[in-house]
Amino acid sequence: MPPVIVNPDSLSRVSVGNLELPDLSDQNFNSDYKSLYPEGLDLKPLSDTHERLLTEVLFRAQESERIMTPRFDLWDEIDDMLRVYIPLSETERVVSDNDPRKPVSIVVPELYAILETILTYNISVFGSGELFRYSGVGPEDVIGTLLMEKSVDIQTKKGKALLELYSQWRDGYAYGIGIVGLKWDVKVAKRTVLDDEGVIDPLTGQFIQTGTVKVDIDDIIFEGTRLFSIDPRKYLPDPMVPIYKVQDGEYVGWKETTNFIRARSDELSPGSSMFNVKYLRGRIRRSGIYIDNVSAANRGFEPQLTSESTQPIDIIWMYIDLIPKEWELGGSDEPEKWLFAVANDEVIVSAHPMGLNHNMFPVGVTAPDFGGHEIMPVSRLELGKGLQTATNFWYNSRMANVRKSLNNMFVVNPKLVQMKTVYNPGPGKVILMRQSAWGKSAKDAVHQLQVTDVTANHMTDLATTRGLMRDLLSAADSVQGVQRISGERVTASEFGSTKGSALSRLQKGALITSLQSMDDLALMFAYHTQQFMSEPTYAKVVGRTQVDLEREYAQGIERGRVLIRPTDLNIMFDVETHDGSTTGEEDTDGWIQLWNMGASHPEVLQAIDFSRVFLHIARILGADNVQDFLRVPEVNGQVTNQGDIQQQLQAGNIIPLDQAGV
């Protein structure tokens, strides 16, 4: 695509008053960064190449912002409901100030409970066992795939990937989209080791050890892919493709808020691709992209434009699929993915080809309630917003009426009673008559108005509305652990059928999430491991995996640990899609009956491996470590000569080890 040139001055930028900003044309830093610029480009601020690329990135960011911002007001309303927040009226504020014990308007936390139910299901689906599963393409890839699965499992656990995925799933059901990014991370720490201490023999020149000494060395404590969640309010998608088809777009990006010290540290870290950060020192300016966007959850805690303790910086990170020749970034005329980073809408701090073997944008997007064609799908909680408003009304109007009924209303003739005694709100009220009214009937002085309770059925209406919400949003009572109230006993088959139907709807959402996002993430995790892993690592293996690996690596497993080398992972693999099911969904009683029936028939015993059936039943009953109990087969060896071996082999008395299943 040819470059689209717009006037940089027309882009929204935010500065502070009339403060004098440092001059970006300062040449003092040019020599520091010239060697860091990729492909021999001149990316010094204000240079022609710098300004042209800057315009390209900001133009795309503005296009994404235009598509995303119309949804923010609705997202804020959903946030308020999830925070159980509702602004008090002036009347209710007076009531609360006078007596904090009296109830005022609240948000009935039904949407929150439904969201927790859905997220709990997703955690149970993806959080048990390995997060990502693989299978080998050919028979020679089977062992390497097992090692790849273990290596990726170590990365997901040490990198706490499940926490970032939890944020993605929550955003997906609350706002309609959830986003995570990926990065290869290497953590280095000091490790104390014992080193030899001694002297050099002057005659022989040999080292003579006299003892040991403790020394600190740099050691890689973690290398692997890390996930990081991206706020949907700062996401910059390509508006020309459906939101979940991120890999089909021309670009994708997001806005990050950081500070100068952190950006400078990232620039100086080993292997960093950042530059030009020094130009930002003292330039108190923020990005105009999403400048006024603050979520309801963070209202009141938004970062200020200026700070006495830090210098905030907004960085727009953007992956762009481009043709280097058309962008004047090289001579290639084939599409190539580049990463750009623009700080405060004015300085490019990173620009380089990505060079990833998988040739994908390292971003995963889920839209569990998508329709297939829309740019911005409607979220699950958005569907229940109207019913949540009705639920709040039923409850709050009931509380207001109760509060009104508790405060008796009187019609008082001030000529007949002393008004100070009428205003006394305490129990045991005594109203004094004026002296001129002595001997007259009190009914003519004070009359209590009758209060009609028009909200008597509101709690019933509330329960009905809550039931509609749960049915609509796939969080029926049986899934939440709430037993149906009925005059009759609920049979086991009725409960199982109802729960199974509800779980199947949750399973659909988990399956869509797996297809849209988890499969792509699994693929990129494996490719990153193949491309960037530099150090061998140990992984724990048990059960059948241990048996399979011991066939290939008889000397490679020690105390249940196998050594994984980078060269072991050069294999072809496929990603196994999770079906969205979880433990406990299958008919356990049916499986047990089937196992008992089959175990008593010799023909069935010969046709089916009932030990594997037993393991399956144990898994659906919740035993996630059933492989720990498998018996590891032992081979009793006997030394004999080659002639006898061939003779016994021809007679069929012995078979090769690879045919024996050990």
N, C-alpha and C positions, 0 to 999 in steps of 0.2 A: 504494500500500500504506500503511495507517495506521501511524503510528509505534509501534514496540515499545519500551516503557519498562521498563528493568531498573534495579536499584539500583546506582549507580556504585561503591559501597563493596564490592560483591561481586566486582568485577573484580580480576584479579590484577595488583597493582602491586608494584614492588620499590623499597625505600628502603634507606638505609644506617644501620643501628643506630638510635640515638636522636638523630641530628643534627637541629638545629633548621633547618627549611627556610624560605626567604623566604616571606612571606605573599602569596598570589595575589590577595588583595583590595586590594593596594596601588593607590591611585588615581593615583599619580604618572605612570603610563604611559597613563592613559585618554585624555588629550587627544592623545597622539601617534598613537593608532591609530583613534580614533573615525571619522575621515574615510576610513580605509582599509577599513572593514568594508563588505561588499557589500550591496546592496539595503536600506540603512538598518538593518541588523540590529545588535543589541547582542551582540557576541561577546567582551565582556570576560570573562576567566576568572571562574567561579563565578556568572555571570549565568544566568537560567533558560534562555534560548535556547542559550547556550554549553553548559550541562550536558546539555540534551536532545539536541543534535546529537552531543556527545561520546559519550553513551551509545549512540546509533544506530551510530556508526562502530565502537566497541569491541565491541558485540554481534556485528556481522558478522565482525569480525576473529577473535573467539573461535570462531565457527562454522567458519570456514575452517581455523583451527589444529586443531580437533578432527578434521577430515577428513584433514589432511596429515600430522600427526605420527606415525601408525602406520607410515608408510613409511620413516621416517628411519633406523631401525636397519639395515634392509636396504640403504639407500643407503650407510651407513657401511661395510658389508661390501664393497660394490662399490668404494668409494673405496680401501679397504685393498688390494684386488686390483689396482687400477690404479696404486697407489703401490708395488706389489711389496713390501708390508709384511706381516710376520707376526711376532707376538710369540714370542720364544725361551723355551723351557722352561728350568728351572733347570739341568738337565744340559747343554743346549746352550750356555747362557751360560758355564758353567765351561769347556767345550771351547773356545769362542771366546776367552775371556780367556787361557787357557793358550797357545793357538796360533791367532792370527787367520787363518792360512792354511788351516785346516781348514774344509771346507764345513759349513754348518748349514742348517736349514730355510729355504726361500725360497718366494716365489710365482713360478711360471713365468709370465712376462709374456705369456701367450697372449691374454687378453682385451684387454690394452693394444694388442697388434699388430692385432687384429681391429678395434678402435675406430679406430685410426689409418688402416686401410685404408678404412673407411666414410667417415671425415671427409675423407680425401684425394680420394675420388670426389666428394663434395659440393663441395669447393673447386674441382675441375676443371669441374664442371657450372655453378656459379653465379659463379665467380670470373673467367671469361674473357669479355671483352666487357662490355656494360652489364649491371648487376645486375638492373634492371627494364626491361621492354620494354612499349611502348604502341602502340596503333593508333587512328587517327581514326575517329569514328563516321560522319561525312559527308565528302564530298570537300573541303569547305571547312576541315575539321579536320586534314587530312594534314600540312600544313606546320607548323602549331602543335604537332602531336603530336611531330614530329621535334625541334622546339625544346624541348618539355617533356622528352623523353627525354634530351637533352643536358644540360639544367639539373639534372635529378635525378641524372644520372651524376656531375656535378661535386660535388653534395652527398654522394653515397655515398663518393666517393673522398676528398674533404677530411675528411669525418666519420669515415673508416675504418670504414664500416658492416660490411665483411666480417669484421672482428675480432669484433664483437659477435654477428654471425650465427654465427660459428664456435663461440662459447660456447653459443649456443642449440642448435645441432645436437649438440654434445657432450653437453649435458645431456639432450637428447631421446633419444639412444641409450643413455646411461648410466643415467638415472633414469626415463625414460618420458615426460618433459615438458621442453620448453625454452621459455623466455619472454624476450622483448625488449620494451622500451617505447620510445616515440617522444616527442621533444620538439623544439620549434622553438628554435633556438639562434642568437644573434647575437653575434659576436665583434668587438669594437672595439679598435683599436690605433693608436698614434701613427704618423704618416707625415710625413716631412720633405719640404716643397715649397718652391719659390722664389716669393717674393711681391715685388711691386713696392714700392720704397722711394723716397720723394720728399717734396716740400713742396707746400703750397697757395699758389698765386699770390694775393697779397692784392688785386690789382686785378681779376682776372677770376674768382677763386674756383675756378679749374681746378687739377687735380692735375698736377704736373710731376714726371715720374719722373727720379730721379737715379741709380738702380741697383736691385739686387735684394738680398733678404735671405732667409735660410733660416728657416722657421717650422715648427713642429710642429702638425699638425691631427689631429683624431680621424677615423679612416677605418674603415669596415666592411670587415673582411678576410674575413669569412665570415658568411653567413646561410643557413640551411637546416635541414632535419630531421636530427637525430642519433638514432642508436639507442643504447640502453644495456641490457645484459643484466641479468636479474633472477635472483637465486639461487632455485632451486626450494624451498629450505628456508625462504625468507622470503616466498614467494608466498602470496597470500590470494585464492583463487578462490571463485566462487559454487558451493557444493556441490550445487545443484539442477540443474545442466546438465553434460553431458560436458566434460571438461577442455579439449578443443580448441575447443569452441564458445563461446569467450569472449564473442563479440558477442551471444549469446542470453541471457546472464546478467543479473541485476539489478545486480550490482556486481563489481568486481575491484580488487585492491590488492596492496601489498607493503610490507615493512618495510625501512627504510633506516637505517643507523647513521652518524651524522655527529658534528659537534661544534658547540659554541656559536658559535665565531668564523665557521665556514663558514656556519652557518644565518643568522647576522646579516648576513654579506656578501650572501647570496642575497636576504635581505629588502630590502637597500638597493640592489640592482642595478636598472637601468632596466627598467620593465615588469614588475617582480616582483608577484606576487599574495599574498605572504606578509605576515603581521603577528603581533603578540603575542610575538615572539621575545625581547624584553627581559624578559618575565616569567620566562623560563627561567634567567636568570643566577643561579648559585649554587644552583639546585635539583638536587642530586645524586640523581637518580632515573632509573631505566631502565624501559622498557616490559616488561610481563609477557607479551607475546605472543612466543612462540618464545624465551623467556629462556634456557632450558637447551639450546638447539639450537646445536651447534657441529659442523661437518662433520669427518669423519675427516681430510680433507686439511688442515684448519686446526687440528687438535688440538694444543694447546700454545701456540697463537698467538692465542687468543680475546681480545678486548678486555676489560679489567677494568672493574668497575663504577665505580671511582674512579681518577683519575690525577692526578699532580702537575703534568703538563704540559698537560693538556687537560680540557675538560668534555664527555664524550660525551653524545650525545643520540640517542634512537631516535625516528624519525618514521614513522608509518604513513600511507602515501599510499593513498587509496581513491577510485576513480570509482564513483559511485552513480547509477543511473537512477531518478529520483524524480518525484513530482508536487508541484510547489512549494506548491500550496495546502494539501495534506495535511501537508506538513512545516513549514507556516507560514513559508515562504521567499518567498512572493509570491502573486499572485492567479491565476496560470495553473493550469488543471486538465489540461494536457497534459504527458506525460512529458518530462523534461528531464534531461540528464546534468550532474552537478556533480562537482567535485573537492574532496575534503576532505583535510586533513593534520593529524594529531594527534601532538604531541610528548610523549614520556614518559607516555603514557596520561592526561594531565591538562590539556593546553593545546592548543586548536585554533589552528594557525598558518596555515591557509589554508582558504578555503571560498568557492567562486564557481562560477557556471555556466560550462561549458566553451566554449560558443559556437563549436564547430567545424563547418564546413560539411558534413563527411562524416557527422556524428552517430554516430560510432563510438567505442568505447573505444580510445585510442591504445596498444594492446597487441597483440602477435602471439604466438600459442602454437602450437607444433608437438608432436604426439605421433605419431611415425612408425610406431609399432607398436600403434596403437589398434585396438580391436575394434568401435567404433561406438557403444557404449552406456555403458561403464564410466566412473566418475568419475576413477579413477586407473589408467591402463593399466600393464601389465607391460612393462618395458623390454627392449630387445634383449639387453643384457648380463646382465640378470637371468635370461633363459632359459639362458644358458651358465654360470651360477654353479655349478651342481652338477658339471658337467663340468670346470670350472676347479678345483674342490676335489679331484676325482679326479686331475687332472693333477698337482697339487701333491703328492698322496700318492704317486703312482708315483715321482716324482723324489726326494722327500725320504726315502722309505723306502729307496730305492736308495743314496743317499748315506750314510744311517745304517748300512746293512749294510756298505758299503765301508769306512767309518770303523772299524767293529767288526772287520772282517777284517784291516785293517792293524795293529791292536793285538792281537798274538798273545795267546791265553789259555792259562795254564798252571795245572796242579795241582801244588803244591810241598809237599814235606815239610820243615817248618822245622827238624826235628831233624837233617837231613842236609846242608842248604845254608846259606850265609850270606845272609840275606834282603836285606841292603843291596845286594848285587850283583844280586839278582833285580829290584829296583826300577829299575835303571839302564835307561832307555828307548833309549839310543843304539845305533847300529849296531855290529856286531862285539862283540855281547854275550858276556861271560865270566862264568859263574856259578861261584863258589868253593864247594867242598864243605867241610864242617866236618872238623876233624881226626879226630873219632871215626868219620867215614864214609869215611875214606881206604881204598881197596881195594875198596869196594862199588860195585855197578853204579849209574850215573847215572840209569838208567831208573826205579829205585825212588825217586829223589829228585825228579825233575822229569818231568812228563808234559804234552805239548801237546794241548789239546782240538781236535778236528776242527770246523771252521766250515763249515756248509752254506750255500751262497748261494741263498736262496729268492727273491731279487729279480732273478735273471738275466734274466727276461723283462719286467721292469718298463719298460725303455726302449722295447720294442716296444709294450707296452700304452699307454705315454705317447703314442707316435706315433699310435696308433689313436684315442685319445681326442681328441688335437688335431685330427685329421681330421674327427671327428664335430662338434667345435665349429665348425670353419670351414664345414662344410656347413650346419649349423644356422643360423649367424649371417650367412650370405651373404658370406663372405670366403674363397672357395675359393683353392687354391694358385695357379691361373692368374691370378687378380686380384692376388694379392700378389707376383706375379713369380717364384713358385716352380715350377719345372718338375717334372712328374710323373716319378717314378723307375720305369722300366719296362724290361723286357728287350728290347722292340721299340722301333723309332724311332716317334716321335709325328708323325703326318702333319699338314700345315698345316690341312687341313679339320677334323681331330679337335681340334686345339688351338683353332682359331677357333670351333668349335661349343661347346666346353667353356667358353671365355672368354665367349662371347656369352651363354650361359645364366646364368653367374654375374653378368655385368654387368646383365642384365635384372632381377635381384632387387635390385641396388643402385639401378637406375633407378626401380623402384617406390617405394623409400623417398624418393628425391629428388623424385619427382612428388607424393607425398603431402605432403611438406614444402612444396612450391610451392603446392598447393591450400589447405592449412591456414593457412599463415603468410605466404609470400612474396607471394601475390596481394593479401592485405589490406594488407601493408606498402607495396606498390607503389601501391595506391589512395590510401593516406593520405599518402604522399610527394607525390603529384601534387596532391592537394587542399590540403595545407599550402602548397605552392609557389604555387598560385593565390591562396590567401587571404592569405598573409603576406609574399610576396616584395615588397620595396620598391625594390631597387636593380637596374639592368641589369647584366648580366654577359656576358663573352665565352666562347664555347665553340669548341673545335677541331673542325673537320669535314673529312672526307676522302672520297674515292671517290664512290659513288652518292649519299650524303647531301648532299655538297657540290653535286652536279649538281642534285638536286631543289630545294635551297634557292636556288641561283642563278637558277632559273627565276622564283622569287617575289621574291627580293631581289637584283636585279642589281647594286645598289650596296652591299649590306649585308655582303658577304664580302670581307675583305682579308687576304691572306697566310694563307688557310686558317682564319680566325676569323670567326665570325658573332656579331653583337650580339643578345642575347636581352633583350627588354624585358618587364616584368610584363604589359603589355597584350597581348603576343603569345601568352600562354598561356591566354587566356580561350576555351578550346575544349572540346568534348565528346570524351571518349576512352574507350577500353576497355583493360583490362590483358591482356597476352598471357601465358598460363600457360606456364611452362617445362615441357617434356615429360620432363625428368629425364635426357635423353641427353647424352652428351659426345663429344668428338672421338675418332675411332678406332673407334667401335662398328659403323659400317656396313661393308659388304663393299667395300673399296676396289678390289680386283682386279676384282670384278664390274662396278663402275661404269666402270673403264678399258676393259674389254672391250666394254661396251655403247657407250661413246663411240666407240671405233674402228670398231665395226660400223655404227653410225648415221651416222658421218661419211662413209662410203663409199657410202651410198645417197642419191641425189638427192631421192627423195620424203620420206625421213625428215628430210633437211636443211631442206626447205621447211616441215615441220610443227613442228619443234622448234628452239628457240633454243639452239644448242650452245655459245654463249659462256657462257650461264648454267649449263649442265651442267658446263663446264670450271671455272667458279668454285666450283660445289658440290664437285667432286672435290678442288679445292685446299683447301677448308675441312675436309673430312673427313680430309685428309692432315695437317692441323694448322696451316695458314696462316691465322691469325686477322686478318691485315692485308691480305688479298688485294685489298680495295677500293682500297688505295693505288696499285695498278698499273693501275687503269682509266683509259682515255683520256678526257679531258674533251672533249666535242664542241665544235667551233668553228663559228661561223656567219659566212659571208662575205656581208656586206650590200652592197646596191647601191641608190643613191638614184634614184628615178624618180617620175613624176607619178601622181596618183590614177587618172586615166583608164586609163593603161597597166596599172596594178595590177588594176583591175576586169576589163579585157579578158583579161589573162593568167590571172586567177582563174577566169573563166568557161570559158576554154579548157582548164583543168586543168593548166596548166604550172607553177603555184605553189600552195602551200597555206599557211594561217595557221601561225604559229609554234607555237601550242598543239597543233596536230595533227602537228607534225613531230617531237615527242619531244625538243625541245631547250629 
